[in-house]
């Protein structure tokens, strides 16, 4: 597909293709490969935001704080302006970094900022992916993590994408305590989704 001149000459199309590949790898639990693929989109002048988003979700799913720091370092160089989604991305990075370091209050505060900004601009899919990852790391530490999990479940269930959620929760990084809490909460969330659907 990328061999077609109209596509191979388009930085935007090339970026989208890279991001789609990275997201597909993330959905398969191949987080390190997904991160490596997403990074190759960062030097494209068009649609670079989506490449950083794909890298972020891959790094967080792998529990890789070193890759997360790499994302932040490169993002600080290319991020220009105060557009809501760019500020939301900053907040997502702050939240995930704090959660990976078990700084629960800081993670929660940054998550609230990220959610508000994404809701404001209607970035529904990005918000649902954030909530899924956030809840996976924070579940059991404060009630809004459970709410985030339920909202993510509802979003993906409405779109017939619960297998993505199940695979993510099975493969994504979580400390031992979080994995136990997530396993205990999954049946309750699943039944709540079925009842709501």
WOKAMO-V87910 format. One record per helix or strand of 2 or more residues. SS is the DSSP state (@ for helix, = for strand). FROM is the first residue (numbers start at 1). TO is the last residue. If there is no record, write none. Layout:
BEGIN
<<SS FROM TO> <SS FROM TO>>
END
This chain:
BEGIN
<<@ 5 8> <@ 11 27> <@ 31 39> <@ 48 62> <@ 65 78> <@ 84 100> <@ 104 121> <@ 124 138> <@ 143 158> <@ 162 171> <@ 176 196>>
END
